[in-house]
Amino acid sequence: MRPEPCGSGRTFLFALSRRRLIETVLAYVGTGSVSLAAQRLYCYRNSVLHRRARVHQLTGYDPAIPAAAATLAPALNCRPRPGHTTARTGS
């Protein structure tokens, strides 16, 4: 029986997985090619296919379908980035 990872370990793995999925979708949409996205990400073509399928499973949007990619790409580009602060207006 394997020990359960601690909460911070799960959080780190989730963040790493999430970042890879986002990078993969953006590379795929940006190139329009699984092979070119794999080259850009320095990974195997099958990794891109697997990650693309995982994004579809998680979001319901298939990046291989242009209309879905047109919805995903802007949403992923607008996400908050680590270390980025936004200006708040006070009253």
Order of alpha helices (4+ residues) and beta strands (2+ residues): alpha-alpha-alpha-alpha
